[in-house]
Structures are given as C-alpha cells and as structure tokens.
Amino acid sequence: MDPGFMAERAVDPGTRAVRWVVADTGTLELQVEATAFIASLRSRGLSPNTERAYAGRVALYLNHCTERRLDWRAPSFLSLSGFQRWLVTEPLPPRGRRRPDGPVLRSRNTANAVMTAVAGLLRFCVANGWADPNVAALLAQPKYLVHLPAGYDAGEHNQFRTVDAAAFRFRLTDPGYEDLTPDQIAHMVGLAPRARDRFLIALLACTGVRIGEALGLRRQDMHLLASSRALGCSTEGPHIHVHRRTDNPNRALAKTRKPRTIPVTADLVALYTAYRHERDAVAAAADGDMVFVNLLRPPLGRAMSYPNTKEMFDRLARTARHACRPHMLRHSAATTWLRDGVDRDVVQYLLGHVSPLSMERYRHVDDTETRAAVERLQALRENR
C-alpha cells in the first residue's frame, strides 16, 4: 500500500463519544500533529461534523506533500500556490455506481475550504513549535476594507479597516442563494409519499431549522399543545425546542450552541399528528425517542440518517423537476420572514445565528420586488 494518510472515525471506549483523527493508511498510527489540531477544534466546541471535514482536508494536504516529497511543515509560497491550483485541476476519483461523462473537478469554493483547513493546521503547528515559523507570514496578506460589513466598527481613525486576509483563496462571485416559493413547497409536500416526509418538509419550511437540528429532535422536544404547562414548560402555544446534543444515534447535530424555542403553526401540528398515526402502525418504531425514524427499511425504528434524508430529497427533486434541498427550505423561511417585516433580531434568534453578519446571506431582492419598485416610481411620476 502506498504511504499516505486518511481521516478516520474513532470512538472513545469509555464515553462512546465520536472523535475524528488523521491516521497512516498502512499502519493506522495517528499522525500526531494533525490529530492534535483536530482535537483543538473539539476543545473550541466545534462539532464532530466539522472535525470530520477538517480531518479529510488535512489528510488531502498531507498526501499531496507526501506524493511530491515536500515537507508539509515548511511549505514555500510556490508549493502552497501549486496545491491550491491542484485542488481545482485534479479530477476527483469516481464514486458510486454512476460514472460521469467527463472529469469531475472540485469547485473553487471547496478549494477555499481546504486551504482554510490547511492554514489552520500550519498556524497551529507554528504556535506549538512543530512547523517553520516563517510559514505563518505566507498565510495572510493585508487587505483594506473599502466596504465595511454591517455592524463592523472601523475605529475612530479607521485603524481597523486594514485586516489580515487569507493569502491562498480564490475570489468567488456571489452564487446567490436558492429558495423555494410557497407553491413549490406545497407541491413538494403533496408529492411526498409518506406522512413522515410531508411533516419533515413542512417542519423545515415553517421553522427554518437546519436539517441536523430536525433529525436530532426528540419526542420530548415537541410541545404541540395549546399549553405545555403540564410538561413544565411556560411557553404558550404549540412550539418545538431545539437543543445541541452530541449523543444522537444518527450523529445528527444542532450547530447552534444555545437552545431555542420556535413556535409552529396549526397546519404543522396536523401533519405531525398524521405522522404519529403512520409511525404507530410500525411496531418497532412506535416507542422510539427520536422524532424521525425509519418506517420501511431495516432496522425499523432507527433514527433517520443524513444519507437517507438526502436520498429522499433527491427523489423529490426528480419528481418535482426542480432543485430541492433541505437548506433551501431554511433559506425560504428566513427570506419570507424578512420580506414580511419580521424584526431582524427575531429572525436571527429563530435561525439560531450567533452573529448578525450571518443574516446577510438570507435577504436578497427578487424580480417581484424590483418590478414593484419601478412601477411605484412610474405611478408617482404620473401623479405629479
């Protein structure tokens, strides 16, 4: 076997907690520096999903250096630049049964994510004396902020307008964010063959929760009565509770660090009731604690996983003949709230964002709004 490294999932035998490490592909020995870096992410409270992504990206960099006999601890500007270019020019190996017609390349956005992980590894190693100290200077370059982000304080004398920016990062055009119209969402609900899937689609569209938060819901989080005081909850009206848990059997994770309460509509309560009837008919699924569980495929009653959910949305997309992804429903909820005049602080809470800067991605202008603005101006001119 050729020398190399891989991201590997590890389970703590005592706590059963999932950890991610970088290991040698031949001996399975840990790559000490990379594994310590991944552990540092964990100590900062980042999720296991983030650990997994960073472990894979770091292993990719280590393998690239190994194959070219480069010292990953002391890369030159040219070697880092070459790795960045390699990321978007080297075809990906085929995956699954389907073979694409041509080579599949990484996007520039994916390459930027890899370079971010590599820069984090190198800075971590420099701080611990494991890498050439001169490397740190290669990873950043000064950038003057001509346009300040919302809420950013440039200082009394604009002393904070110059910031350190990533040196190895492709410049991207704004790809825009896709959302779904109410008619498209209703069509998706109508196309879903099972009550469980109809409830999941409606839940994402109604509450704006992330798919990981939805798949991590427990039945005790569903407070769908007019009053939940009997359950020890003072929140009035039907609602759900979103918690950050790291012990979900399907590895679903709520990205938000703070629990939050999200009101739901009577229509969503009706869909959940229909799902409960469907679920109760499957003996193995009737008493499980997780909200979303397998109803047709074994093991019955097990919590739905990310791959199963993606497969379900892919089938819906083919039937509906338009893109249909869970995050599009989250984006649709946020955009609808903002267009309807809901206060940005309220929307930020509902979405579980810590920073108000994260809200910028959700508010965009559509054709209806631009048409209305032009027609309003024309009407004013005619009235004058």
N, C-alpha and C positions, 0 to 999 in steps of 0.2 A: 504494500500500500504506500502511495506517495506521501511524503511528510506534509502535514497540514494541520489545520485547526477547525473546530466546529463548535457551534453553540449547542449546549446540552442542558436538558432539564434535569434537575436534581431535587430529591425530596428529603427533607430533614426527617430522619427516622424517629425522632422524639416527638416533634410537634406536627409532623406531616405537612409542614409548610413547603410550598414550591419555591425553589431557587433556580436561577439560571447561571451557568458558568461557561467558560471557554476552555475546551479540553483538546489535547492532542488526539488526532483521528486514529493513530496507531496504538498508542499506549493508554489512552484515556486519562493520562495525567493532566492535572489542571495547569493551564497557562497562568502563572501566578499573578503577573501584573494586570492582565486583562480581567481575571476573575476578581481581583481586589477592586478594580474600577467598577465592575458591575455591582459589587457589594456596596460601594459608596453610593450608588444610585438608590439602593434599597434603604440605606441609612437616612437618605433625604426624603423618604416617604414616597418615592415613585413606585408605580405599580409593577407587578410581575410581567404584564404585557410590555411595558417599557423596557424592563430588564431583557426580555426575550429579543426585542427588536435591536437593542444596543449590542447584545451578545453576538447576534448574527452579523451585524455591520462591522464590529471589531474583528471577528473571525475572518471576514472577507478581506479586510486590510492586511491582516497578518499573513493570510495565504498569498495575497498579491506580492508582498515583500519576500516571502519565502521562495516563491517560484522564480523571482528575479534576483535572488541573492542580495537583497537590500537589507540594511539594518533598520528595522522599523523604529528603533529608539532614537535614531539620528537621521531622519529623512531630510533631504535637501529640498529647496523650493521646486526644483525641476522634477524630483521624484513624486512629490505631493501633487504637483500640477499634472504629471503624467497619470497618476492614479485617478485623479478627478476626470480626466478625459477618457480613460479606460472604462470608467463606470458607464458612460453613455455610448460607447462604441463597441464594447464586447457583447456579443449576443448572449442572451440567457439560455441555459440548457432547457430542453423541452420538458414540460411537466404534465403528468396525467396521460390519458389515452389519446387526447386530441393533439394532433400535430399541426401547428400553424403553417400557413402557406409560405411565409418568409421569416427572417430572423426577428426575434423579439428583443427589443433594447430597453434598458432602464430609462425612465423619464429623468429629466433634469431635476425635478422635484425630489425624486428618490435619491439621485446622486447627492443632492444637497443634504438630505437626511443622513446619508452615510458619512459625508465629510464632517457633519456636526458631531457624530459619534466618535470619529477618529480624532478630531480636535480635542474633544473631551478626554479621551484616553491619553493623548500626548500631554495635555496640561496636567492631568492627574499624576502622570509618571514624572514629569519635571518637578512638581511640587514635592514628590517623595524621593527625589534623587535617583530615579530609575531611567531617566532619559536625558539627552543632551540639553542643557539649559538654553542653548541658542534656538532650540526648536520653538519655544514659546513666542519669540519675536516673529516667526514666519506665519503664525496662525491668525494674526489680526492686523488690520490696517486702519488708519484714522479715516473717519467719514464725517463730513459736515452735514447736519440735518437742515436742509433748506425748508422742508415742510415738516412741521412738528406733529407727532401723533396726538390725538385727542387726550387731554389730561396731562401731557408731558410738560414739566417745568424746565425751561431752558436756563434758568438762573437770572439774577438781576442784570448781569452783564453778558448774557448769552454764553457763559463759560461752559455750559453743559450741552451746547449744540454739537460739539465735536465728540464723537463716541468711537469706541473700538468696534469695527465691523469684521465679520468673517472674511478672511482673505481668499479662501477657496470656496466660492459659492457662485453658482450660475445665476445670472439675472433672469428673472422669470416675468412674463407678462401675466396680468391678473386673469386667471382662467374663468372667473365668475363662479357663482355658486348656484347649483340647480335646486329648484324647489318644485313642488307639485301643487296644482290648483285644487280647490275643493272638489271639483268634478272628477279629477283624476284620482284623488284619494278615495272618493266614494266608489269609483269604478273598481279600484283595487280591492276594497272591502267586499264588493259584490262578486268579484272573481275568485276570492279565496274560498277553497272548498270546505274548510273546517272552521268551526266556531272559534277554536284556539287562534288560528291565523287571523281571522277577522278582528278578534279582540286585540291581538298584538299590533296590527297595523293602526287601528284606531287609537290605541294607547300612545303610540309614538307620536301620532299626529295631534292628539289632544294635549299631551303633557310636555312634549319636546324632550323627553328623557333620552339619553344615549342608549344604544342597543345593549351595552353591557349592564347598564342600570336596570333595564327592563328584564333581561334574562336573570339578573340576580335578585329579583323581587321574591320575597317570601309571602305566604298567605297572611301572615300576621301584619304585613305592611299594607294590606288592602282594607282600608276603613271606608266602606262604601254605603254606610247607613246615613240617615239624616243627622243623627247624633251618635258620636262614638264615646260618650262619657262612660258607658258601661264597660268599655275597654280600657278606661283610664286615660283617654285622650280628650283634651279640651277643644280641639279643632272642630268647628261646626261644619256640617255639610259633608258630602262624600269627597274623599281625598285619598291619596296614597303617600306613603313615607318612603323616601329614598335614602338608604344607608350605604356607607362604604364598608364592605365586608371582604375579607381575604380568604374565607374558608368555603366559598361556594363550590359545590361538587362539579359544576360545569366550567369552573375557572372564570366565570363572568365577574367583572369588576366595575364598580362605580368609580369613575375617575374623580368625582368631586370629593373633597376632603371633609366637608361639613354635611351633616344630614339636612334634608329639606323636606317640606311638605308641599304637595302640589294638588290643588283642587281638580276634580274631574266632573264631567257632565253626566246628566241622567242617561243619555244615549250610551255612554261608555259603560255605565253600571248595567244596562240591559244586555250589552254584548258580553260582559263578564258573567252574568247570570246564565246566558246561553252556553258559554264555555264551561261553566261548572256542571251543567247537565250533561254535556258531552263527555267531560272528564269523569264524572261519577259512574258513567256506563262502563268504564275500563277499570276493572277491579284493582289492578296493580298500580293505577295512577290516582285512585280516589283519595288516599290518605297522605300523599306526599306533602312535604313542606314547601317546595318550590312552586311558584305560580305556573311557569311554563314548563311542561314536561312532554315526553314522548307519548303519543297515543296510538301509533300504528307500528312503528319499528321497535324491535327489541334493543335494549331492555326497556320494556314498557314502564312508564312512571319515572324514568330517569330525567333529570333536568335537561332541557334543550341546550344544545351546544351552539357555538358560533357557526361551525360549518353547516349544521342542519338548518340554521336560520338563513344563512346566505343562500343555500340551495333553494329554500322556499321562496325567497325574494327573486332569485334568478328565474324561477319558473313563472312567477307573476309577471316579471318584466317581459318574458317572451310572449305570454298570453295577452298582456295589455299593449304590447308593441311600443313601449316607451321605457326609458330608464326608471328603475325602481329600487332604490337602496334605502336602508334604514335611516342613514343620516340625512337624506333628502326630506324625510318627514320631520325630523328635528328642525331643519332649516325652514321648512314650511311653517311650522308652529311659531318660530321666532319672528319670521317676516310678517306673518299675519298679525301677531300681537303689536308689532311696531307700527304697521300701517294703520291699525285700528286705534292708535294713540295711547297704547299702554305705556306707562312710565318706564324709561329705560332701566331704572333700578329694579323695578318689579320683574321685568323680563330677564335681567341678569340673575336675579335670585331664582326664578323658575328654571333657568337653564343650568344653574349651578356653576356659573363662572365666577372666579375669584377677582379677576381684573376687568375693569370696564373696557379696556382695549380689545378684549376678546369679542365684544359686541359688534365691532366694525364690520366683520365679515357677513353679518346677517342682514344688514339693511342695504338694499340696493334698489335702484329705480327700475321700474318695468315700463313696457310700452304704453300701458294704460295710463300711468301717471304722467308720462311726457306728453301724450295726446291731450289729456285733460288740461295740462298747464298751457299748451299752445292755444287750445280752444278758449280757455278762460281769458287769455290775453286778447284774443281776437274779439271776444264779446265786450271787453272793456273798451277797446278802441271804437267799436261800432256804437256803443252807448254814448261815448263822448261826441 
